[in-house]
Amino acid sequence: MLKHNTYFDERVQSVGFERNGQKATVGVIAPGEYRFNTAAAERMSVVSGQLRARIGAGATVGDWQYFPAGTNFEVPANSGFDVQPVGGPAAYLCEFLG
């Protein structure tokens, strides 16, 4: 079963699904800066475009890093990340780990 999700006044949209028994989402992020909190660990793969991300929560927030299409980053459980598309919208695949 597919589930459509929208966040931040529909500027971030995704479709949730299961693959190989694991939950995942695929979506598009419009230009802007967004904060996501995580309950489970996640792997964010950039499908198209480029993302700028700052991973962590509270005092453990890291520096901004760039992730072009074909790269990914992981976010620990009970944490979060800030994300910005660079140069236009970006598409992603988010896999929930564990």
Residue, then its C-alpha position, 0 to 999 in steps of 0.5 A: m500500500l502506498k501512502h502520500n505524505t506532505y510536509f511544510d505547506e506541500r513543499v516536501q512530498s513523498v510516497g511511502f512504501e515497503r521494499n524487501g520488508q523495510k519501510a521507505t519513502v521516495g519524494v521531492i523537496a522544493p527549495g527552502e530549508y527544512r528540519f526533520n526529526t527521526a525516531a528510527a535510523e534513516r539513509m537518505s539517498v539523493v536521486s536527482g539534484q543536490l542536497r545540503a544537509r546538517i545531521g544531528a540534534g541539539a548540541t550534536v548538530g554537525d556542519w553543513q555537507y553537500f550530497p549530489a545525486g548518487t550519494n547518501f547520508e545516514v541519520p541516527a535514530n532519535s536525532g534529526f537533520d536540516v536539509q536544503p536543496v541546492g539549485g532547484p528541487a531535489a528527489y530522494l529515497c529515504e530508507f528506514l534502517g532497522 
